[in-house]
Amino acid sequence: MIRSIINKFGSTLYVQIWQNRIRVVDIQTNKIFDEKPLLQVETGKNGEKNVTAIGNAAYANPLNPFSHPRALLSNFFVGERLLQEIVKQLVGNKFISPAPAIIIHPMEKTDGGLTMIEIRAFKEMALGAGARDVTVHQGQATLDLASINFKDIVKQEDDLAAETASI
């Protein structure tokens, strides 16, 4: 119950994903992460894998979860962890930090629209990264940051999904 009250005050993150770039904007604070979508992982002495760098700072054998010739999301687990690290950077990693609502906007490899599987994978990736709610926006035009309303975007995407499902 307390967590749901805290989450009401959470921010909205707008996540744009390209194969070689990820841009995440916290709509409320205007904090921005705009770098290469790279995750650097090193294995410790105990065999545990640790994230040592993200974005442009990842230089030693970086992993890019968005590089595949056919689909934008190629490695779900790396994508989830990368987004988790970006969320921590923008929102914070405190025990009582409110979970953000996240708008995922794939910016390329969307010819013919996203499949239901791709939409589900992007939603699950964001939920695993700590989102309280997620929607996947489809369209080439960048959303206007000044007028983003999470509930309106969810309604638009739900209407689009319902229209597609009725065919």
N, C-alpha and C positions, 0 to 999 in steps of 0.2 A: 504494500500500500504506500509506504513512504517512497519507495523507488518510483512508483507511477506519478506521485506528486512532483518529485524532483525532475522527472523526465518532461513534464509539461513545460519546464523552463529551458529545455534543450534547444540547441541551435539547429539550423538546417544547413546541410552541406550539399553543394552542387558539384558533382564529380563528372568531369569530361574526360573521356578515355580515347586516346589514339594509340597506335602501335608503338610509337616512340615518344609519347608524352602523356602525362597525367596532370590534370589541373583540378585542384580541389579548392573551392572557395567557401568559407564560413560566411553565410549571408548576413548574420547578425554582427559579426566583428570585422568583416572584410579581411580576415587573415587568409593568405593564399599560399598554397603549395603548388608550384608549377615547375616540374622537373621531368627527367626521364623516368619511366616506370620500372625502376630497377631495385632489386632486393639483393643484398649481399649477406650470405649466411656462412658462418664458420662453425666447424665442429669442435667442441671443447674436449679437454682431456677425458672427461667422463662420458664422451659420446653424445652429449646433448648438443643440439643445433641451436645456435644463437644468431640473431640478426645483429650484424655489426655496422651496416650502413644501408641507407635507402636513397633513392633518387640519384642525383648527379654525384654524390659522394661514394656511391658503390662502384668500385673499379676492379676488384679482384674477383673474377668469375661471377659477375652479376647475373641474376635470373630476371628475365622479363616475361611476366605472365600474359602479355598481350602480343606476343610475336608468333603468329602462325599464318601460313599462306591463305587459309580459307576462312578462319573465324577470328574474331578479335580476342576472345578469352581462350587462351591455350592451356593455362595451368591454374586451375581453380584455387588450390591451396596456397600457392605463392601469391596470387592476386588477393586473396583474403588477408594474408599476413601483411602484404604491402599496404593495403587499405587500412588495416588495423594500426599500423605504425604511423600512417599519415593522420588518422583520426586522433591518435594520442598527441601528435605534434600540434594539431590545430585546436583541439578541444581540451586536452589535458588528460592526465591519467590518475585522477584522484578517486578515492573510493566513492565519493558522493557526486562526482561529475555526472550531469545529465547526459543521457544517450542522445545522439543527434538523429534527426530524420535525414535520410540521404536520398538525393535525386541522382541516379546514374544516367549519364547521357553518352552512349557510344557514338563516337564522332566519325567512324569509318567502318568499312566492311559491313554495311547495313543494307546493301542492295536487295530490294525485294522485301525489306522489313526483317526484323529479328524473329527467329523461331520462338515458340513457347519454351523450348529447352534453354535457349540463350537467355531469355528474359528471366526464367527461374534461376539459372546459374548466377546471373548478376545480382538478383535479389538475395539469394542465399549467401553470396560472397559478402555483401554489405551487412547483412544480419550477423554473420559470423565475425565481422570486423567491429561489431558493437552498436549497430544502428537500432533504434527503437521502431522505426518504420522505414520502408524503402519503396520507391517507385522507379521504374525504368522509363525514361523519356525517349521517344523515337522521333527523329526529325533532324534535318541538317542544320537548321538555324540555332544559334546559341541563344539560350534563354536570357532575357533581360534581368539582370541581378536586382535591379531596383523594384521590380514588380513580381518577383517569384513568390508564389503562395503555394506551399506544399499541398494543401487540400485541393486546390484547383487543378494542379497538375495530376494528382492521383485520379481525380474525377475524369479528366481528359483521357488519361491512359486507360482507365476502366471502360469508358465509352468506346474507345478504339478497339479494345479487346472484345467487348460484347458484339460490336459490329463485325469483327472478323470471325468470331465464333458462330454467328448466325448464318454464315455462308455455307 
